[in-house]
C-alpha cells in the first residue's frame, strides 16, 4: 500500500474563485406568483356524464347473466369443504 495521498492534486478550488454568492449585493428576489393546486372550474367542463357508465354497467350485467346461465346449466363451483 502506497499510503501517500496527494490531496493538493485534486483541484477542488478552495480559493476565492469558488463561491461568490454575495456578489449580487444581497438583493431579495421578487415574490413568487400566487399559485393554486386546485383545478379550475374549466377543467371540470366537458367531463362524461351518466351515459359514460352505460358500457361498464352493461358488461357487468352480461357477466352476471352469463354466470347465472352457467350455474343454471349445471356448472358448479368447486368448494374445498370435503377435505
C-alpha positions as semicolon CSV with decimal commas, in nm:
position;residue;x (nm);y (nm);z (nm)
1;X;0,000;0,000;0,000
2;X;0,148;0,330;-0,105
3;X;-0,014;0,529;0,174
4;X;0,070;0,873;0,035
5;X;-0,230;1,072;-0,086
6;X;-0,177;1,386;-0,286
7;X;-0,469;1,597;-0,160
8;X;-0,334;1,904;-0,332
9;X;-0,368;1,749;-0,679
10;X;-0,747;1,702;-0,665
11;X;-0,809;2,054;-0,785
12;X;-1,108;2,137;-0,565
13;X;-1,051;2,509;-0,598
14;X;-1,090;2,612;-0,236
15;X;-0,967;2,959;-0,319
16;X;-1,157;3,278;-0,392
17;X;-1,276;3,158;-0,733
18;X;-1,532;2,913;-0,588
19;X;-1,808;3,095;-0,400
20;X;-1,919;3,445;-0,488
21;X;-2,286;3,418;-0,389
22;X;-2,265;3,752;-0,207
23;X;-2,150;3,936;-0,520
24;X;-2,508;4,039;-0,608
25;X;-2,539;4,281;-0,318
26;X;-2,786;4,076;-0,112
27;X;-3,089;4,158;-0,326
28;X;-3,417;3,996;-0,224
29;X;-3,578;3,809;-0,514
30;X;-3,930;3,915;-0,619
31;X;-4,227;3,742;-0,458
32;X;-4,349;3,435;-0,647
33;X;-4,678;3,444;-0,831
34;X;-4,982;3,318;-0,644
35;X;-5,038;2,957;-0,746
36;X;-5,317;2,715;-0,670
37;X;-5,308;2,337;-0,680
38;X;-5,685;2,316;-0,706
39;X;-5,813;2,257;-1,062
40;X;-6,000;2,547;-1,214
41;X;-6,373;2,513;-1,291
42;X;-6,290;2,500;-1,663
43;X;-6,108;2,171;-1,602
44;X;-6,436;2,009;-1,499
45;X;-6,630;2,111;-1,807
46;X;-6,679;1,852;-2,076
47;X;-6,648;1,552;-1,845
48;X;-6,857;1,249;-1,944
49;X;-7,199;1,235;-1,790
50;X;-7,415;0,948;-1,670
51;X;-7,405;0,788;-2,017
52;X;-7,038;0,705;-1,959
53;X;-7,146;0,441;-1,708
54;X;-7,363;0,257;-1,962
55;X;-7,092;0,034;-2,113
56;X;-6,929;-0,077;-1,785
57;X;-7,270;-0,149;-1,635
58;X;-7,375;-0,339;-1,947
59;X;-7,066;-0,562;-1,929
60;X;-7,119;-0,627;-1,557
61;X;-7,481;-0,725;-1,619
62;X;-7,380;-0,951;-1,911
63;X;-7,114;-1,117;-1,696
64;X;-7,360;-1,173;-1,414
65;X;-7,620;-1,318;-1,651
66;X;-7,352;-1,543;-1,804
67;X;-7,259;-1,682;-1,462
68;X;-7,628;-1,734;-1,376
69;X;-7,679;-1,919;-1,706
70;X;-7,376;-2,143;-1,641
71;X;-7,495;-2,224;-1,289
72;X;-7,846;-2,299;-1,418
73;X;-7,700;-2,534;-1,682
74;X;-7,537;-2,749;-1,415
75;X;-7,197;-2,587;-1,381
76;X;-7,097;-2,597;-1,016
77;X;-6,845;-2,403;-0,819
78;X;-6,576;-2,623;-0,668
79;X;-6,563;-2,595;-0,289
80;X;-6,281;-2,737;-0,079
81;X;-6,514;-2,838;0,205
82;X;-6,467;-3,215;0,153
83;X;-6,108;-3,216;0,279
